[in-house]
Amino acid sequence: MRIVISCSGLVIIKAVIRSFSLLAASLLAACVNLEGRTAAATGCDRAEVTVSDHNRNYGEEAWTATCGGRTYYCQRPERGETRCSEGSRLQ
C-alpha cells in the first residue's frame, strides 16, 4: 500500500499545526500579560502580582489581582486600557 500526500495537502497540514501553535502561544501570553497590565495600572512590581478569577466576555476581560496584601479588581475592554480598582469591583 502506498500513501501519497500532495504538496497542497502538506501546506494545509502545516497551516493547521501553525494555527494551534499560535493559539497556545496566545493563551500563554494572555496569562503572562495580565500580571504586566495589572502592574502598570496599579504601580505594583510585576513579580508580586497574582492573578485569579480571569473572565472574558465579548472581548472584555475582568480579573482579580493581589499585590502587596491588597486586592485589585481589574478590567480591560477589547481595545482599551486596563483599569484597576482597589477593594471594590469596577462598574
GUPAMAR-71740 format. One record per residue (C-alpha): residue number from 1; residue in one letter; chain; z, y, x. Coordinates in steps of 0.25 Angstrom, whole numbers, m for minus. Layout:
REM residues N
<r k="NUM" r="A" c="A" up="Z" north="Y" east="X"/>
...
END
This chain:
REM residues 91
<r k="1" r="M" c="A" up="0" north="0" east="0"/>
<r k="2" r="R" c="A" up="m4" north="14" east="5"/>
<r k="3" r="I" c="A" up="2" north="27" east="1"/>
<r k="4" r="V" c="A" up="m6" north="39" east="3"/>
<r k="5" r="I" c="A" up="0" north="53" east="1"/>
<r k="6" r="S" c="A" up="m9" north="65" east="1"/>
<r k="7" r="C" c="A" up="m7" north="77" east="9"/>
<r k="8" r="S" c="A" up="m5" north="85" east="m4"/>
<r k="9" r="G" c="A" up="6" north="75" east="m8"/>
<r k="10" r="L" c="A" up="13" north="77" east="5"/>
<r k="11" r="V" c="A" up="13" north="92" east="2"/>
<r k="12" r="I" c="A" up="19" north="91" east="m11"/>
<r k="13" r="I" c="A" up="30" north="81" east="m6"/>
<r k="14" r="K" c="A" up="33" north="91" east="5"/>
<r k="15" r="A" c="A" up="34" north="103" east="m5"/>
<r k="16" r="V" c="A" up="44" north="95" east="m13"/>
<r k="17" r="I" c="A" up="52" north="92" east="m1"/>
<r k="18" r="R" c="A" up="52" north="106" east="3"/>
<r k="19" r="S" c="A" up="56" north="111" east="m11"/>
<r k="20" r="F" c="A" up="68" north="102" east="m11"/>
<r k="21" r="S" c="A" up="72" north="107" east="3"/>
<r k="22" r="L" c="A" up="71" north="121" east="m1"/>
<r k="23" r="L" c="A" up="79" north="119" east="m14"/>
<r k="24" r="A" c="A" up="90" north="112" east="m6"/>
<r k="25" r="A" c="A" up="90" north="123" east="5"/>
<r k="26" r="S" c="A" up="90" north="134" east="m7"/>
<r k="27" r="L" c="A" up="102" north="127" east="m13"/>
<r k="28" r="L" c="A" up="110" north="127" east="0"/>
<r k="29" r="A" c="A" up="106" north="141" east="3"/>
<r k="30" r="A" c="A" up="111" north="146" east="m10"/>
<r k="31" r="C" c="A" up="125" north="140" east="m7"/>
<r k="32" r="V" c="A" up="126" north="146" east="6"/>
<r k="33" r="N" c="A" up="121" north="159" east="1"/>
<r k="34" r="L" c="A" up="132" north="160" east="m9"/>
<r k="35" r="E" c="A" up="142" north="162" east="1"/>
<r k="36" r="G" c="A" up="134" north="172" east="8"/>
<r k="37" r="R" c="A" up="131" north="180" east="m5"/>
<r k="38" r="T" c="A" up="146" north="180" east="m8"/>
<r k="39" r="A" c="A" up="150" north="184" east="6"/>
<r k="40" r="A" c="A" up="140" north="196" east="5"/>
<r k="41" r="A" c="A" up="145" north="200" east="m9"/>
<r k="42" r="T" c="A" up="160" north="199" east="m6"/>
<r k="43" r="G" c="A" up="161" north="202" east="9"/>
<r k="44" r="C" c="A" up="167" north="188" east="12"/>
<r k="45" r="D" c="A" up="164" north="181" east="24"/>
<r k="46" r="R" c="A" up="153" north="170" east="20"/>
<r k="47" r="A" c="A" up="161" north="159" east="27"/>
<r k="48" r="E" c="A" up="173" north="162" east="18"/>
<r k="49" r="V" c="A" up="165" north="161" east="5"/>
<r k="50" r="T" c="A" up="166" north="149" east="m4"/>
<r k="51" r="V" c="A" up="156" north="148" east="m16"/>
<r k="52" r="S" c="A" up="159" north="140" east="m29"/>
<r k="53" r="D" c="A" up="154" north="139" east="m43"/>
<r k="54" r="H" c="A" up="140" north="143" east="m40"/>
<r k="55" r="N" c="A" up="131" north="144" east="m52"/>
<r k="56" r="R" c="A" up="117" north="148" east="m54"/>
<r k="57" r="N" c="A" up="112" north="153" east="m68"/>
<r k="58" r="Y" c="A" up="98" north="158" east="m70"/>
<r k="59" r="G" c="A" up="97" north="163" east="m55"/>
<r k="60" r="E" c="A" up="110" north="170" east="m55"/>
<r k="61" r="E" c="A" up="121" north="164" east="m46"/>
<r k="62" r="A" c="A" up="136" north="164" east="m48"/>
<r k="63" r="W" c="A" up="147" north="158" east="m39"/>
<r k="64" r="T" c="A" up="162" north="159" east="m36"/>
<r k="65" r="A" c="A" up="165" north="162" east="m21"/>
<r k="66" r="T" c="A" up="178" north="163" east="m14"/>
<r k="67" r="C" c="A" up="181" north="170" east="m1"/>
<r k="68" r="G" c="A" up="194" north="175" east="6"/>
<r k="69" r="G" c="A" up="202" north="169" east="m6"/>
<r k="70" r="R" c="A" up="194" north="178" east="m16"/>
<r k="71" r="T" c="A" up="185" north="173" east="m27"/>
<r k="72" r="Y" c="A" up="172" north="179" east="m30"/>
<r k="73" r="Y" c="A" up="162" north="177" east="m41"/>
<r k="74" r="C" c="A" up="148" north="180" east="m37"/>
<r k="75" r="Q" c="A" up="135" north="181" east="m44"/>
<r k="76" r="R" c="A" up="121" north="183" east="m39"/>
<r k="77" r="P" c="A" up="109" north="186" east="m48"/>
<r k="78" r="E" c="A" up="96" north="179" east="m45"/>
<r k="79" r="R" c="A" up="91" north="191" east="m37"/>
<r k="80" r="G" c="A" up="103" north="199" east="m34"/>
<r k="81" r="E" c="A" up="115" north="202" east="m26"/>
<r k="82" r="T" c="A" up="127" north="193" east="m26"/>
<r k="83" r="R" c="A" up="139" north="200" east="m33"/>
<r k="84" r="C" c="A" up="153" north="194" east="m32"/>
<r k="85" r="S" c="A" up="166" north="198" east="m39"/>
<r k="86" r="E" c="A" up="180" north="194" east="m34"/>
<r k="87" r="G" c="A" up="189" north="188" east="m45"/>
<r k="88" r="S" c="A" up="180" north="188" east="m57"/>
<r k="89" r="R" c="A" up="166" north="184" east="m61"/>
<r k="90" r="L" c="A" up="155" north="194" east="m61"/>
<r k="91" r="Q" c="A" up="150" north="197" east="m75"/>
END
